[in-house]
Amino acid sequence: MEGLRVNFHTFGGEVKALDGVDLSLRRGEVLGLVGESGSGKSVTALSIEGLLPGNAEVVGGRILLEGRDLLKEKPGQLRSERLTKVAMVFQDPLTYLNPVLTIGSQILDILETDRRAFTHTVATARLQELQAAGGARTLTEAETRERERLQSLPPDGVLGKREFKRLARSYVVATLRSVRLPEPERIFRMYPFELSGGMRQRTIIAMALVRKPTLLIADEITTALDVTVQAQILELLRELKTEIDASILLITHDLAVVAEVCDRVAVMYGGNIVEVAEVNELFKDPLHPYTRGLLAAIPRPDAARGELTSIKGSVPNLIHPPSGCRFHPRCPQAFERCPLGKPPPVEAKPGHLVECFLYGG
């Protein structure tokens, strides 16, 4: 993202939700995006997906995915990018699962939307199954013929509808198994209401992974779950990041989640990215006063008893945001320059960026 600015048109006025967001995600890494509610985390994710509501307007900036600006894509092209390259896992899985369709039919529907786009994916998965089976036993004559036919399929080839559905069904079951769901064949035939909250969240993750995305966006995926299930989902994410060839943008307000699974972290406040660093570096030496405030507010079981530390004030009104640095009305280290202009990003240490007038001279 380069200079991304998003406004919302409301009856109360123009909400300046994102104010020049600069953010990069490396191939294969997990980047945590943290900040309190109202900081712009979900708006950032929806901007990438092209799923902003009708009253939103992107007024500046670029979103580059493998060099292509998603903001300049036509609706049909953007839909194709969303289908094959960008996947999103939302906070409340029950909201995004159709209650009258089985789990399997909902995931199959994604693949059957574009057989041409997913023929190579399901054919490759079947070839891997046959290869594994061939290592354990002698393939049957029918399996050998199937392997030869799939190996001869051109990269842009399309399977017949019946064969595609058969292979896609096997691939979906394997994907449900990969997210550690027990008895995936049975879950394939079940309805969302028959699953627990953690199982539904795993199903939504499988629904995203089945497309082999380049970018996986996970938006507050542990918030609605109890602590035990949260731990299971985080363990799954840790395992998946070594198994899938995708970059993950993990959006959360929980710094403990970031510490568990992320490689780098970006801290967001008032529609701005105020600090970016490697996870260990950020926890070891936070630079921005807001980041320090967030870390100080985490309850510590070994600390002396007393009141919890908090950041004074509240999230700014983005219809009339503070001038200059948007954090300065709440900042304990603010000085006369802070209201006069937006601080530029400064590389205070190698790979450690901060937007604050306390740094950079």
PEWO-V82315 format. One record per residue. N is the residue number from 1. OMEGA is omega in whole degrees, -180 to 180 (none if undefined). BURIAL is # if it has 9 or more other C-alpha atoms within 8 Angstrom, else .. D_FIRST is the distance of its C-alpha to the first C-alpha in whole Angstrom. Layout:
# PEWO-V82315
n->N omega->OMEGA burial->BURIAL d_first->D_FIRST
n->N omega->OMEGA burial->BURIAL d_first->D_FIRST
This chain:
# PEWO-V82315
n->1 omega->179 burial-># d_first->0
n->2 omega->175 burial-># d_first->4
n->3 omega->-176 burial-># d_first->7
n->4 omega->178 burial-># d_first->6
n->5 omega->-179 burial-># d_first->10
n->6 omega->176 burial-># d_first->12
n->7 omega->174 burial-># d_first->16
n->8 omega->178 burial-># d_first->19
n->9 omega->-179 burial-># d_first->22
n->10 omega->178 burial->. d_first->25
n->11 omega->-180 burial->. d_first->29
n->12 omega->-179 burial->. d_first->28
n->13 omega->-178 burial->. d_first->26
n->14 omega->178 burial-># d_first->22
n->15 omega->-179 burial-># d_first->20
n->16 omega->-169 burial-># d_first->17
n->17 omega->177 burial-># d_first->15
n->18 omega->-172 burial-># d_first->12
n->19 omega->177 burial-># d_first->12
n->20 omega->-178 burial-># d_first->9
n->21 omega->174 burial-># d_first->7
n->22 omega->-175 burial-># d_first->5
n->23 omega->177 burial->. d_first->5
n->24 omega->180 burial->. d_first->6
n->25 omega->-178 burial->. d_first->9
n->26 omega->179 burial->. d_first->12
n->27 omega->175 burial->. d_first->14
n->28 omega->-178 burial-># d_first->17
n->29 omega->173 burial-># d_first->16
n->30 omega->-180 burial-># d_first->16
n->31 omega->177 burial-># d_first->13
n->32 omega->175 burial-># d_first->15
n->33 omega->-172 burial-># d_first->13
n->34 omega->179 burial-># d_first->16
n->35 omega->-179 burial-># d_first->18
n->36 omega->-180 burial->. d_first->21
n->37 omega->-180 burial->. d_first->21
n->38 omega->-178 burial->. d_first->19
n->39 omega->178 burial-># d_first->17
n->40 omega->-176 burial-># d_first->14
n->41 omega->-177 burial-># d_first->13
n->42 omega->177 burial->. d_first->14
n->43 omega->176 burial-># d_first->13
n->44 omega->-180 burial-># d_first->9
n->45 omega->-178 burial-># d_first->11
n->46 omega->176 burial-># d_first->13
n->47 omega->178 burial-># d_first->10
n->48 omega->-177 burial-># d_first->9
n->49 omega->-175 burial->. d_first->13
n->50 omega->-176 burial->. d_first->14
n->51 omega->178 burial->. d_first->16
n->52 omega->179 burial->. d_first->16
n->53 omega->-174 burial->. d_first->19
n->54 omega->-179 burial->. d_first->21
n->55 omega->179 burial->. d_first->21
n->56 omega->178 burial-># d_first->17
n->57 omega->173 burial-># d_first->16
n->58 omega->-173 burial-># d_first->12
n->59 omega->178 burial->. d_first->13
n->60 omega->174 burial-># d_first->11
n->61 omega->-180 burial-># d_first->7
n->62 omega->172 burial-># d_first->6
n->63 omega->-174 burial-># d_first->5
n->64 omega->174 burial-># d_first->6
n->65 omega->-176 burial->. d_first->9
n->66 omega->175 burial->. d_first->12
n->67 omega->-179 burial->. d_first->11
n->68 omega->-179 burial->. d_first->11
n->69 omega->-178 burial-># d_first->9
n->70 omega->-178 burial-># d_first->10
n->71 omega->180 burial->. d_first->11
n->72 omega->-180 burial->. d_first->13
n->73 omega->172 burial-># d_first->15
n->74 omega->-175 burial->. d_first->19
n->75 omega->180 burial->. d_first->20
n->76 omega->179 burial->. d_first->22
n->77 omega->180 burial->. d_first->19
n->78 omega->178 burial-># d_first->16
n->79 omega->178 burial->. d_first->19
n->80 omega->177 burial->. d_first->20
n->81 omega->-180 burial-># d_first->16
n->82 omega->-177 burial-># d_first->17
n->83 omega->-170 burial-># d_first->20
n->84 omega->-172 burial-># d_first->20
n->85 omega->-176 burial-># d_first->16
n->86 omega->179 burial-># d_first->15
n->87 omega->-177 burial-># d_first->17
n->88 omega->175 burial-># d_first->17
n->89 omega->-174 burial-># d_first->20
n->90 omega->-173 burial-># d_first->21
n->91 omega->-174 burial-># d_first->23
n->92 omega->-173 burial-># d_first->26
n->93 omega->-177 burial-># d_first->27
n->94 omega->179 burial-># d_first->30
n->95 omega->-172 burial->. d_first->28
n->96 omega->175 burial->. d_first->27
n->97 omega->179 burial->. d_first->30
n->98 omega->-174 burial-># d_first->32
n->99 omega->-175 burial->. d_first->36
n->100 omega->177 burial->. d_first->38
n->101 omega->178 burial->. d_first->37
n->102 omega->179 burial-># d_first->37
n->103 omega->-177 burial-># d_first->34
n->104 omega->-178 burial-># d_first->35
n->105 omega->179 burial-># d_first->35
n->106 omega->180 burial-># d_first->32
n->107 omega->176 burial-># d_first->30
n->108 omega->-179 burial-># d_first->32
n->109 omega->178 burial->. d_first->31
n->110 omega->-177 burial-># d_first->27
n->111 omega->-177 burial-># d_first->29
n->112 omega->176 burial->. d_first->31
n->113 omega->-178 burial->. d_first->29
n->114 omega->-178 burial->. d_first->28
n->115 omega->-180 burial-># d_first->31
n->116 omega->-177 burial-># d_first->30
n->117 omega->-172 burial->. d_first->26
n->118 omega->178 burial-># d_first->28
n->119 omega->-179 burial-># d_first->31
n->120 omega->-178 burial-># d_first->30
n->121 omega->-177 burial-># d_first->29
n->122 omega->178 burial-># d_first->32
n->123 omega->178 burial-># d_first->34
n->124 omega->179 burial->. d_first->33
n->125 omega->179 burial-># d_first->33
n->126 omega->177 burial-># d_first->37
n->127 omega->178 burial-># d_first->37
n->128 omega->176 burial->. d_first->36
n->129 omega->-179 burial->. d_first->39
n->130 omega->178 burial-># d_first->41
n->131 omega->178 burial->. d_first->41
n->132 omega->179 burial->. d_first->41
n->133 omega->180 burial-># d_first->44
n->134 omega->178 burial-># d_first->46
n->135 omega->-177 burial->. d_first->45
n->136 omega->-177 burial->. d_first->47
n->137 omega->177 burial->. d_first->50
n->138 omega->180 burial->. d_first->51
n->139 omega->175 burial-># d_first->49
n->140 omega->180 burial->. d_first->51
n->141 omega->180 burial->. d_first->52
n->142 omega->179 burial->. d_first->50
n->143 omega->179 burial-># d_first->47
n->144 omega->178 burial-># d_first->48
n->145 omega->180 burial->. d_first->48
n->146 omega->179 burial->. d_first->44
n->147 omega->-180 burial-># d_first->43
n->148 omega->180 burial->. d_first->44
n->149 omega->-179 burial->. d_first->43
n->150 omega->178 burial-># d_first->39
n->151 omega->-180 burial->. d_first->39
n->152 omega->-180 burial->. d_first->40
n->153 omega->179 burial->. d_first->38
n->154 omega->-177 burial->. d_first->35
n->155 omega->-180 burial->. d_first->32
n->156 omega->-179 burial->. d_first->31
n->157 omega->-179 burial-># d_first->34
n->158 omega->177 burial->. d_first->35
n->159 omega->173 burial-># d_first->37
n->160 omega->-173 burial->. d_first->40
n->161 omega->-177 burial->. d_first->39
n->162 omega->-180 burial->. d_first->41
n->163 omega->179 burial->. d_first->41
n->164 omega->-178 burial-># d_first->37
n->165 omega->179 burial-># d_first->37
n->166 omega->-180 burial->. d_first->40
n->167 omega->180 burial-># d_first->37
n->168 omega->180 burial-># d_first->34
n->169 omega->178 burial-># d_first->36
n->170 omega->-180 burial-># d_first->37
n->171 omega->179 burial-># d_first->33
n->172 omega->178 burial-># d_first->33
n->173 omega->179 burial-># d_first->35
n->174 omega->179 burial-># d_first->34
n->175 omega->176 burial-># d_first->31
n->176 omega->178 burial-># d_first->32
n->177 omega->-177 burial-># d_first->34
n->178 omega->177 burial->. d_first->31
n->179 omega->172 burial-># d_first->30
n->180 omega->173 burial->. d_first->33
n->181 omega->180 burial-># d_first->35
n->182 omega->178 burial->. d_first->39
n->183 omega->-176 burial->. d_first->41
n->184 omega->178 burial-># d_first->38
n->185 omega->179 burial->. d_first->40
n->186 omega->180 burial->. d_first->42
n->187 omega->177 burial-># d_first->38
n->188 omega->-176 burial-># d_first->37
n->189 omega->-176 burial-># d_first->40
n->190 omega->177 burial-># d_first->40
n->191 omega->-176 burial-># d_first->38
n->192 omega->-176 burial-># d_first->35
n->193 omega->180 burial->. d_first->38
n->194 omega->-177 burial->. d_first->40
n->195 omega->174 burial-># d_first->37
n->196 omega->-180 burial->. d_first->36
n->197 omega->180 burial-># d_first->33
n->198 omega->179 burial-># d_first->32
n->199 omega->177 burial-># d_first->33
n->200 omega->179 burial-># d_first->31
n->201 omega->177 burial-># d_first->28
n->202 omega->178 burial-># d_first->29
n->203 omega->179 burial-># d_first->29
n->204 omega->177 burial-># d_first->26
n->205 omega->177 burial-># d_first->24
n->206 omega->179 burial-># d_first->27
n->207 omega->177 burial-># d_first->26
n->208 omega->-175 burial-># d_first->22
n->209 omega->-176 burial-># d_first->23
n->210 omega->-179 burial-># d_first->26
n->211 omega->-177 burial-># d_first->23
n->212 omega->-174 burial-># d_first->22
n->213 omega->171 burial-># d_first->18
n->214 omega->-178 burial-># d_first->16
n->215 omega->176 burial-># d_first->14
n->216 omega->179 burial-># d_first->16
n->217 omega->180 burial-># d_first->14
n->218 omega->-173 burial-># d_first->17
n->219 omega->176 burial-># d_first->17
n->220 omega->-171 burial-># d_first->20
n->221 omega->180 burial-># d_first->23
n->222 omega->-171 burial-># d_first->25
n->223 omega->-173 burial->. d_first->26
n->224 omega->-175 burial->. d_first->29
n->225 omega->177 burial-># d_first->30
n->226 omega->-169 burial->. d_first->33
n->227 omega->-178 burial->. d_first->33
n->228 omega->-180 burial->. d_first->35
n->229 omega->175 burial-># d_first->33
n->230 omega->-179 burial-># d_first->29
n->231 omega->179 burial->. d_first->31
n->232 omega->-179 burial->. d_first->31
n->233 omega->178 burial-># d_first->28
n->234 omega->176 burial-># d_first->26
n->235 omega->177 burial->. d_first->29
n->236 omega->179 burial-># d_first->28
n->237 omega->179 burial-># d_first->24
n->238 omega->-180 burial-># d_first->25
n->239 omega->-176 burial->. d_first->27
n->240 omega->-175 burial->. d_first->25
n->241 omega->175 burial-># d_first->22
n->242 omega->-175 burial->. d_first->25
n->243 omega->-176 burial->. d_first->26
n->244 omega->180 burial->. d_first->23
n->245 omega->-178 burial-># d_first->21
n->246 omega->171 burial-># d_first->18
n->247 omega->-177 burial-># d_first->15
n->248 omega->171 burial-># d_first->15
n->249 omega->-176 burial-># d_first->13
n->250 omega->-178 burial-># d_first->16
n->251 omega->-177 burial-># d_first->15
n->252 omega->171 burial-># d_first->19
n->253 omega->-174 burial-># d_first->21
n->254 omega->-179 burial->. d_first->23
n->255 omega->177 burial-># d_first->23
n->256 omega->177 burial->. d_first->25
n->257 omega->179 burial-># d_first->23
n->258 omega->-179 burial-># d_first->21
n->259 omega->-177 burial-># d_first->24
n->260 omega->-166 burial->. d_first->25
n->261 omega->-170 burial-># d_first->22
n->262 omega->174 burial-># d_first->19
n->263 omega->176 burial-># d_first->18
n->264 omega->180 burial-># d_first->16
n->265 omega->174 burial-># d_first->15
n->266 omega->-179 burial-># d_first->13
n->267 omega->-175 burial-># d_first->15
n->268 omega->176 burial-># d_first->14
n->269 omega->174 burial-># d_first->16
n->270 omega->179 burial-># d_first->17
n->271 omega->179 burial-># d_first->13
n->272 omega->168 burial-># d_first->12
n->273 omega->-174 burial-># d_first->11
n->274 omega->179 burial-># d_first->14
n->275 omega->177 burial-># d_first->15
n->276 omega->-180 burial-># d_first->14
n->277 omega->169 burial-># d_first->16
n->278 omega->-174 burial-># d_first->18
n->279 omega->-178 burial-># d_first->20
n->280 omega->180 burial->. d_first->24
n->281 omega->-178 burial-># d_first->23
n->282 omega->-180 burial-># d_first->21
n->283 omega->-179 burial->. d_first->24
n->284 omega->-174 burial->. d_first->27
n->285 omega->177 burial->. d_first->25
n->286 omega->-176 burial-># d_first->23
n->287 omega->-175 burial-># d_first->22
n->288 omega->179 burial-># d_first->21
n->289 omega->178 burial-># d_first->24
n->290 omega->178 burial-># d_first->22
n->291 omega->178 burial-># d_first->21
n->292 omega->179 burial-># d_first->25
n->293 omega->178 burial-># d_first->26
n->294 omega->-179 burial-># d_first->24
n->295 omega->179 burial-># d_first->26
n->296 omega->-177 burial-># d_first->29
n->297 omega->179 burial-># d_first->29
n->298 omega->178 burial->. d_first->29
n->299 omega->179 burial->. d_first->33
n->300 omega->-179 burial->. d_first->35
n->301 omega->-178 burial->. d_first->38
n->302 omega->-178 burial->. d_first->40
n->303 omega->176 burial->. d_first->39
n->304 omega->-179 burial->. d_first->42
n->305 omega->-180 burial->. d_first->43
n->306 omega->-179 burial->. d_first->42
n->307 omega->176 burial->. d_first->39
n->308 omega->175 burial->. d_first->35
n->309 omega->178 burial->. d_first->33
n->310 omega->175 burial->. d_first->31
n->311 omega->-176 burial-># d_first->28
n->312 omega->178 burial->. d_first->30
n->313 omega->-178 burial->. d_first->29
n->314 omega->180 burial->. d_first->27
n->315 omega->-175 burial->. d_first->23
n->316 omega->171 burial->. d_first->23
n->317 omega->-174 burial->. d_first->24
n->318 omega->168 burial-># d_first->21
n->319 omega->175 burial-># d_first->23
n->320 omega->-176 burial->. d_first->24
n->321 omega->177 burial-># d_first->22
n->322 omega->177 burial-># d_first->23
n->323 omega->178 burial-># d_first->23
n->324 omega->176 burial-># d_first->21
n->325 omega->-175 burial-># d_first->20
n->326 omega->-180 burial-># d_first->20
n->327 omega->-169 burial-># d_first->22
n->328 omega->178 burial-># d_first->25
n->329 omega->-178 burial->. d_first->27
n->330 omega->-170 burial-># d_first->27
n->331 omega->179 burial-># d_first->27
n->332 omega->-179 burial->. d_first->30
n->333 omega->-179 burial->. d_first->29
n->334 omega->175 burial->. d_first->28
n->335 omega->-166 burial->. d_first->30
n->336 omega->-178 burial->. d_first->30
n->337 omega->-171 burial->. d_first->27
n->338 omega->180 burial-># d_first->25
n->339 omega->-169 burial-># d_first->25
n->340 omega->-179 burial-># d_first->25
n->341 omega->179 burial-># d_first->22
n->342 omega->-179 burial-># d_first->18
n->343 omega->177 burial-># d_first->18
n->344 omega->176 burial->. d_first->16
n->345 omega->-179 burial-># d_first->14
n->346 omega->175 burial-># d_first->17
n->347 omega->-176 burial-># d_first->18
n->348 omega->175 burial-># d_first->21
n->349 omega->177 burial->. d_first->22
n->350 omega->179 burial->. d_first->20
n->351 omega->-178 burial->. d_first->17
n->352 omega->-178 burial-># d_first->17
n->353 omega->178 burial-># d_first->15
n->354 omega->176 burial-># d_first->16
n->355 omega->-177 burial-># d_first->16
n->356 omega->-179 burial-># d_first->20
n->357 omega->176 burial-># d_first->23
n->358 omega->-176 burial->. d_first->25
n->359 omega->176 burial->. d_first->23
n->360 omega->176 burial->. d_first->23
n->361 omega->none burial->. d_first->26
